[in-house]
Amino acid sequence: MSRHIVLAIALALLFCGAASAAVSEAPDPPPLPDGTGAPPTLAVAIEALQRGDIDAAISLAARFVQQSPTVALGHEVLGTALLAKRNFADAERRSIRMRAIDVTTIFR
């Protein structure tokens, strides 16, 4: 299953309330994007996510997205970090943007 689909499903479950039954439990961390072949800034952001430094991951990924707004992986990493921070609205926006970029690159 592609990482984009996994992120979309995770966001859908969160917004549909399927995860609300486990509110009192510690949430599982969102799936991490594969850093293989990622630009250096994103690779460092993914490493920050892996070690639990969510704020650093958000900062690094946001900087990358600002510099390279048409790279879907940047939006995916930022969305995953925002999801880990429980910033669901911004995570959803990143997921939507990531999918829009993926769709436009398929038809180029």
ABEGO torsion letter per residue (X at the ends): XBAAAAAAAAAAAAAAGAAAAAAABBBBBBBBBBABGBBAAAAAAAAAAAAGBAAAAAAAAAAAAAABAABAAAAAAAAAAAAAAGBAAAAAAAAAAAAAAAAAAAAX
